[in-house]
Amino acid sequence: MKTRFALLTLAISIFALNGYSQTSDAEADAVVTLLGVQKKEAVSKLVPVSGKDSIAFWKIYAEYQAMNKSHAKERIRLYEGTVQAYSSMNPKLADSLASRFFINRMEQEKNLEIYYGKIKAATNSVIAFEFYQAETYLLTQIRANIMRQIPTYGQLVAAAQNK
């Protein structure tokens, strides 16, 4: 039940992200910080650690979140840029957006793998795997919630043609 509550809270925060158009650096920092706090709460429910493993895990997790902050801010900018690009979409712009999303996702996945290794070395493989599963689950939920709020370019074009 607590995990569901944490995930619901996280989802609500994602919906709040939709209200940001032209997010400033300070606003992006605030959104990423809020999401980070809520994500940590959800991870605490999904990765049960105790004792010395808990100390090591949360220290490394804090490093992981700090490392990913720039990627999260870039993702916010990418989502905003995507919506803004709809009015002037062309092949070059579409390719540029896709490339930037690929790079962002690959960097995020690379960090996930690096921190999986750090957590495994500091605790054990089971805790590291739970971390991997929790992060993958939460990132998938976050992406899905955001994408539900942003119509695809094809949906937008079809809606305009149906008017």
Summary of the structure (lengths in Angstrom):
residues: 163
radius of gyration: 17.6
end to end distance: 43.7
largest distance: 61.6
contacts: 445
relative contact order: 0.14
helix: 88%
strand: 0%
